Amino acid sequence: RQKLYDEAAESYDSLDGGFLASWLGIPSMRKDILANAHGNVLEVAIGTGLNLLYYNFSSISALSGIDLSKAMLTNAQRKLQLLQRDRSFTCPISLQQMDAERLDYPDNTFHTVR
């Protein structure tokens, strides 16, 4: 699985975040799904970070993004750096390579899981 996503990372946004995604209303769905994220947030399978634009960071105390693919996380880190340059927020954000089936967090760490 990891190799498949590592290989797809460079073109992933054109599929999941491109014209067809917009036509299907996926950005609007992302915004709706993430609107109520609050407190300490975990995003499982953060991928290339397409959701980062849709969080209301004023309601989030910390955001942890995990993904199995290192290449996906590299792209997410690029998006995060651009976002931090363009927006002012103090919410700590961490991106880690981790298998969602083997989370390395204690129980009850997060208020919101997406």
N, C-alpha and C positions, 0 to 999 in steps of 0.2 A: 504493500500500500504506500509506504513512504516514498519509494522510488517513483511510482506513478505520479504522485503529487509534486515531487521535486522536478520531474520532467515537464509537468504542465504549468509550473509556477509562472513562467514568463508570459504565457499567452492566456492565463486564467482570467484576468480582468476583462479581456475582450469578449469572453463568453458570459461570465457571471455578472459583469458590470458594464457591458457594452450596449449597443443599440437595442438588441432583442430584449435584454433585461429591462431596459427603460420602457420599451413598448409594452411589455407584460406588466408593468407597474411595480417591479421589484424594489426600486428605490423607495417608493411610498410605503411598501410593506416593511422594509427595513426600518424606516422612521417610526412606523406604528409599533413595531415589535420592541424597539429599543427605547421608546419614549418613557417607559416606567422603570427603566433600570435605575437602581439607586444603591447607595452604600458601597460596600466592597463587592465589585462585580467580577465574575469569571466569564470570559467568552471562550467556549470550547470550539476548537477547529476555527480559529480566527483567520486562517488562510492568509490572503494577501492584505488583510486589513480593510476590506471594503466597507465594513460596518463602522469604522472609526469616525467617519464624517457624520454619523447619525446619532451619536450619543449626546445626551444633555449632560455635559461634564459638571455643571453646577450641582447636580444631584448625586454625583459619584464621588466617593472618598478615595477609591483606588480601583484600577482596572488591571486585571491579569488576563493576558491572552495566551492560550496554549495552542499548539499545533504539532502534529507528528512530523511535518515537513520543514526541514531547515530552509529550503529555498522559498517556501511560502512565507516563512517568518522574516526572511531577508527583505522581501517585498513589503511586508507589513511594517517593518522598521523604517523603510524609506518613506512610506505614507505618514507614519507617526512623526518623523522628523519634519516633514512639510507642514503637518497639522500644528505641531508645537511652534513652528516659526510664524504661522499665520494667525493663530488664536492664542489668547492668553488664558491659561488655566494652570492650576497648581496640583491637580490630581496626579499622583504617581501612577505610571503605567509601566508594566513589565510584560515582556514577551518571552516565552520559554518554549523550548522544544520538549514536548511531553505527550505521552500516550494517554488519551482520554479514558482508557480502560484501566489505567494505573495512576490515578491522580496523586500527586505528592503534596497534598494539603490536608491539614487536620479537618475533621468533621466540623460543620457549622462555621467555616471560615468566611463564606460568602453570603451576602444578602440577595444577590441576583445572579442567576446562571443562565446564560444564553448560548 
